[in-house]
Each structure stands twice: as C-alpha cells, then as structure tokens.
Amino acid sequence: MENITPPYLQQGDTIGIVAPARFITREELQAAIRFLTIQGFLVKTAPHLYSKHYQFAGTDDERAQDMMEMIEDPTVKAILCARGGYGTIRILDLLNLRKLQQNPKWIIGYSDITALHGLISGWYGIETLHATMPINFPDSVQGNESTLGLIKALKGEPISYELKPHPLNLSGNGSGVLIGGNLSILASISGTTGDMSYNGRILFIEDVDEYLYHIDRMIMQLKRSGKLKEIAGLIVGHFSDMKDNNEPFGSTAYEIIYSAVKEYRIPVCFGFPAGHAEPNLPLIIGRTVNLNVSHEGVKIEFGTGI
C-alpha cells in the first residue's frame, strides 16, 4: 500500500525551517530564505534554529520542540531541514509523529535526515522528500537544478528521470515503494524501532566521506541481514569523497555495491544524481517508483501519489 501524499504547496504557503542535527548560522541560511521568498513562499524559522549546543543546533529537547512546533502549526505546509551532520536520531523518541499523521506535511532533507524519512514513511505512512537543504542553496537567486527540482516536487509537478547507461548497471525492471537515503544512517537504524521493511521496495543509497572498508561493512550488514535479497531494485546515488587506507581496499564504493548485489535478479542503477554532490535531485520517499534499467539507459518514473 502506498503512503499518503501531503498536500502540495502553492504560492503564499509557509515553509518552516528547522535544524534537527548540526548547528547552522544565520549567514548560512540567508541564500535559502531569499530564494524561497522569491519563489513566492513565506518562511518561518524555528525558535532554536540558530542555537548551538556543542556541535548540535541546541539540546535534544530544543531541537525536538522546534520540530513539533512546525508539525503542530497549521500554517506551515512543509518542513525543510536546514542541514544534516549528526543528531536527528537522538530526537526521534521525543517526537509525537501521530500529529503529523493527523495533518500531513512535507518533511524535506537528506543525509542525517534519512532517520526521519525511514520513520515517517515506514511507520507513519506519509511520503517525504529526499532533497537538497538550505546549507547547500546557491547564492544565485535563480537557484540551480537541485533547488528548482525541489520547488517542482513541492508543487506536485510530475517527477521522472532518464539517465545514460553506467558500466556497472544491472538490467531489469522493478517497481515498488521507494525507501532509503544515507547508507551510514540506514546502518545505524537497522534493527531499531526506526527501521523499515525492505521487502519489495526500491532502495536508494548514497554516502559521503567514508572509508571504503566502512562502505563494505555496511553493505555486508544489509546483505547478511537479508535486506538486499528482499528489494525489488536499487538506485545508487553519489558516493562522494571516499577515503582509503595506506594499504588500498582494492575496490571503489560502486564496485563494492555491485559485488554485493550482482547475484540478485534486480535492476540496479549506478550514478543517480542525488546525495552529497551537485546536482542533488529530489526523490519521493514512500511513493511507488518504476525502475527500468537497460543497455540503452535508465528510466525512473514516480507514481502520482495518493
């Protein structure tokens, strides 16, 4: 069963900005606020948005309070997470997401925000947006492919992608509800109450700034837990700024992933432009997506939502 689609946005609607993980400064948010305003939206900033508690944007309680204020505010139609980093998982148990079920609205972000995507989509039945965040918005008022794609998704314009073939792609057709996000976060929530079903799903993964053996360890965890065997397809995004030891691991991140999934008869797409690099194109977590991979290229088409 597909998840519920939150109402799409119209000009004049309010977008709330929260920081559920690492701290952010006023200066780092100016470009995003300016761009969203030019696009015709009102912007509401959370009370503790610019707070700093060590590396976090305020204490756990303060960050959770900010999220709940945006969820409970009927004028806020979408909640945009300012940045990732680390810390979202620390506030999950402090959130009353039943209130989001009663008044669905778009939750937007990537990286550390994967913890929210999994919980909201997997357990509360609401679609979310894996998309760029204010920390990445360009200074240009015209925006870029990532920010313009986010606006289109929020307005409900159809989403589909066509990609050139990648040498590691595995051909096939698959359809299922899209899950996933940052691989490190998926590993951290595996086996917890924030985990999700992988059975019959299309999985998206990306990561940044990890040692290659860490990537292998996390992929092997997904494989040995049976999760990779269950999925109906795999979309692999940016694996940026990977690190290696003095003694090389011997495989790239993409080669590690390919080796783990090549035995399964599922379509696998490498090189999807989403994650910790530009462009970071929007993906609707919790919506059925059709993945078609062939020697000619890749087609990714989202359903219309419900």
C-alpha positions in Angstrom: 0.0 0.0 0.0 1.3 3.4 -0.9 1.8 6.2 1.6 -0.3 9.3 1.9 0.8 12.3 -0.1 0.9 15.5 1.9 -0.8 18.5 0.2 1.3 20.2 -2.5 2.3 23.8 -2.0 1.0 26.9 -3.6 2.4 30.4 -3.7 1.9 32.2 -0.4 2.2 28.9 1.6 4.6 28.8 4.6 7.7 26.7 4.7 9.2 26.1 8.1 12.9 25.7 8.6 14.3 23.5 11.5 17.8 22.2 12.4 17.4 18.7 13.8 21.1 17.9 13.8 24.2 20.1 13.4 24.1 23.8 14.2 23.7 26.4 11.4 24.3 30.2 11.3 22.1 33.0 10.1 24.6 33.7 7.4 24.4 30.2 6.1 20.6 30.4 5.8 20.3 33.7 4.0 20.5 32.4 0.5 17.8 29.8 1.1 15.4 32.3 2.7 16.0 34.7 -0.1 15.4 32.0 -2.8 12.2 30.6 -1.1 10.8 34.1 -0.7 11.5 34.9 -4.4 9.7 31.7 -5.3 6.6 33.1 -3.6 6.7 31.3 -0.2 6.6 32.6 3.3 9.4 31.3 5.6 9.1 30.6 9.3 12.2 29.8 11.3 12.2 27.7 14.4 12.7 29.3 17.8 16.0 27.5 18.4 17.2 27.4 14.8 20.4 29.3 15.5 21.1 27.8 18.9 24.3 25.9 19.5 24.9 23.1 22.0 28.4 21.8 21.2 28.0 20.5 17.6 24.2 20.4 17.8 21.6 23.1 16.9 20.5 23.3 20.5 19.9 20.5 23.0 17.9 17.4 22.0 14.8 18.8 23.7 15.1 22.1 21.9 15.5 20.5 18.5 12.6 18.2 19.2 10.5 21.2 20.4 11.3 23.0 17.2 10.2 20.1 15.0 7.0 19.6 17.0 6.1 23.3 16.8 6.4 23.2 13.0 4.3 19.9 12.9 1.6 21.4 15.0 1.5 24.8 13.3 -1.4 24.6 10.8 0.0 27.5 8.7 3.2 25.5 8.0 2.8 23.4 4.9 6.3 21.9 4.6 9.2 21.5 7.0 12.7 22.0 5.5 15.6 20.7 7.5 18.5 23.2 7.4 21.3 20.7 7.2 22.4 17.2 8.2 25.5 16.3 10.2 24.6 14.2 13.1 21.8 14.3 15.7 18.4 13.5 14.2 18.4 10.0 15.6 18.7 11.5 19.1 15.4 13.2 18.9 13.2 10.5 17.3 11.8 9.3 20.6 10.9 12.9 21.6 8.6 13.4 18.6 4.9 12.8 18.5 4.5 11.9 14.9 0.9 10.9 15.3 0.2 14.6 15.0 1.9 14.6 11.6 -0.4 11.8 10.6 -3.4 14.0 11.5 -2.0 16.9 9.5 0.4 15.6 6.9 3.0 18.0 5.5 6.2 17.5 3.6 9.4 16.8 5.5 12.5 17.6 3.4 16.2 16.8 3.7 18.8 14.2 3.1 21.9 12.8 4.8 21.2 12.6 8.6 17.5 13.3 7.8 17.4 9.8 6.5 16.4 8.8 10.1 13.2 10.9 9.7 12.4 9.6 6.2 12.5 6.0 7.5 10.4 6.6 10.5 7.8 8.9 8.9 7.4 6.9 5.7 7.9 3.4 7.0 5.9 3.6 10.2 3.5 6.6 9.8 2.6 6.1 6.2 3.5 9.6 4.9 5.6 10.5 1.9 8.7 12.6 2.4 11.2 14.4 0.1 14.8 13.4 -0.1 16.2 16.6 -1.5 18.6 19.5 -1.1 18.8 21.6 2.1 19.4 25.3 2.9 23.1 24.7 3.7 23.5 23.8 0.0 21.4 26.5 -1.6 23.5 28.6 -4.0 23.8 32.4 -3.6 22.2 32.9 -7.0 18.6 34.0 -6.8 17.9 31.9 -9.9 18.8 28.8 -7.9 20.2 25.6 -9.5 19.0 22.2 -10.7 18.7 20.9 -7.1 16.7 23.8 -5.7 14.5 24.2 -8.8 13.8 20.5 -8.7 12.8 20.8 -5.0 10.3 23.6 -5.9 8.8 21.5 -8.7 8.4 18.5 -6.4 6.7 20.6 -3.7 4.3 22.0 -6.2 3.3 18.5 -7.4 4.8 18.5 -10.8 5.4 15.0 -12.2 8.9 13.5 -11.4 10.7 11.2 -13.8 14.3 10.8 -14.8 16.3 9.4 -17.7 20.0 8.6 -17.3 22.7 7.4 -19.5 23.9 3.8 -19.0 26.6 3.1 -16.4 29.1 0.2 -16.9 28.1 -1.4 -13.6 24.3 -1.2 -14.1 22.3 -4.4 -13.9 19.4 -4.6 -16.4 15.8 -5.3 -15.4 12.5 -3.8 -14.5 11.4 -3.2 -10.9 8.5 -1.5 -9.2 8.0 -0.7 -5.5 7.8 1.9 -2.8 11.0 3.9 -2.6 12.9 3.7 0.7 16.4 4.7 1.8 18.8 7.6 1.9 22.2 7.8 3.5 23.8 4.4 3.9 25.5 5.2 7.2 22.2 6.3 8.7 20.4 3.2 7.3 23.0 1.1 9.1 22.6 3.0 12.3 18.8 2.4 12.4 18.9 -1.2 11.2 17.2 -3.4 13.8 15.8 -0.4 15.7 12.3 0.9 16.0 13.2 3.4 13.3 14.0 0.6 10.8 11.7 -0.1 7.9 10.6 -3.0 5.7 12.8 -3.7 2.6 10.6 -6.3 1.2 9.6 -5.5 -2.4 10.9 -2.0 -2.1 13.2 0.1 -4.4 16.2 1.0 -2.3 18.1 4.3 -2.8 21.6 4.7 -1.1 24.2 7.4 -1.0 27.1 8.4 1.3 30.0 10.8 1.8 33.4 11.0 3.5 33.6 7.3 4.5 36.4 4.8 4.3 35.9 2.2 1.7 36.0 -0.6 4.2 33.2 1.2 6.1 31.1 1.1 2.9 31.9 -2.6 2.6 31.0 -3.3 6.2 27.6 -1.5 5.9 26.7 -3.2 2.6 27.6 -6.6 4.0 25.4 -5.8 7.0 22.4 -5.2 4.6 23.3 -8.3 2.7 23.8 -10.7 5.6 20.6 -9.4 7.3 18.7 -10.5 4.1 17.6 -6.9 3.2 19.4 -6.7 -0.2 17.8 -10.1 -1.2 14.3 -8.7 -0.4 14.4 -5.5 -2.5 12.9 -5.1 -6.0 15.6 -2.7 -7.3 18.5 -0.5 -6.3 19.3 3.1 -7.1 22.8 4.2 -6.2 23.5 7.9 -5.8 26.6 9.9 -5.1 29.3 8.3 -3.1 31.4 11.4 -2.6 34.9 12.0 -1.1 35.5 8.3 -0.3 38.6 7.6 1.7 41.1 4.7 1.7 43.9 3.5 4.0 47.6 3.4 3.0 47.0 -0.2 2.1 44.3 0.1 -0.5 40.9 -1.7 0.0 41.0 -2.7 -3.7 37.5 -1.7 -4.8 35.6 1.6 -5.4 32.4 2.2 -3.5 30.4 1.4 -6.6 32.4 -1.9 -7.1 31.7 -2.9 -3.5 28.0 -2.4 -4.0 28.0 -4.2 -7.4 29.7 -7.2 -5.9 27.1 -7.4 -3.1 24.0 -7.3 -5.4 25.1 -8.9 -8.7 23.7 -12.3 -7.7 20.2 -10.9 -7.4 17.9 -10.6 -10.4 17.0 -7.0 -9.8 17.6 -3.8 -11.7 20.5 -1.7 -10.4 21.2 1.9 -11.4 24.5 3.5 -10.6 25.3 7.2 -10.8 21.9 8.7 -9.9 22.5 12.4 -9.2 21.4 12.6 -5.6 23.3 12.8 -2.4 26.3 14.8 -1.2 27.2 16.4 -4.5 25.5 18.5 -7.2 23.1 18.0 -8.6 21.0 16.6 -5.7 17.7 15.8 -7.4 14.6 15.2 -5.4 13.2 11.7 -4.7 9.9 11.0 -3.1 10.4 8.5 -0.3 7.3 6.4 0.3 5.9 6.6 -3.2 5.8 3.8 -5.8 8.6 4.2 -8.4 9.2 2.2 -11.6 12.9 1.5 -12.3 13.8 0.4 -15.8 17.4 -0.4 -16.5 18.7 -1.5 -19.9 21.8 -1.2 -22.1 20.3 2.0 -23.6 20.0 3.7 -20.2 17.8 4.2 -17.1 14.2 5.4 -16.7 12.8 6.2 -13.3 9.2 7.2 -13.0 7.2 8.1 -9.9 3.5 7.4 -9.5 1.1 10.2 -8.9 0.7 9.6 -5.2 -2.5 9.3 -3.2 
